[in-house]
C-alpha cells in the first residue's frame, strides 16, 4: 500500500515539474508571415477590419467589423453610416460588409431628397432649379433629370 502511495506521489511530482509544451505559431495560407501563438493579425484577403487570433497553430476571427467604402475605417457590426445621401448598415450575414438601407438624392447644397421630389442641383458647373431623381432598384444607381 505504501509503495502505491509513493508511486502516486512520484507521478504527481513529475507532472508538477514537467516542462509545459510550447504552443505552436500559425502560418496562414497565402501569407509569408508566421504568427506567434496568442497574437492577433489581419489577412490581406479579408481586409484590415477582420482580425484573427493565432491559437496553437490554428486561427479564427476574433473581431469582425466592416470597412467603410469612403475611407477604409473599420466599424462594428450594426453601425449605420450616411454619406452622400446613401445610408448603409454594417452586417455580418455570411459575408461582412455595408449594405445600403436607404438611398436618397443630393441637391446642390448636399441636402437629401426622396425620389420624385423637386430640388436644385449643379451638374458640370451649371445650376438647375428643377431636378428630380430615380434610383435603380437592382444597382442602386441614382439617375438625375434636370431642366431650367
Secondary structure by P-SEA (a helix, b strand, c coil): caaaaaaaaaaaaaaaacccbbbbbbbccccccccccccccccccccccbbbbbccccccccbbbbccccccccccccbbbbcccbbbbbbbcccbbbbbcbbbbbccccccccccbbbbbbccccccccccccccccccbbbbbbcc
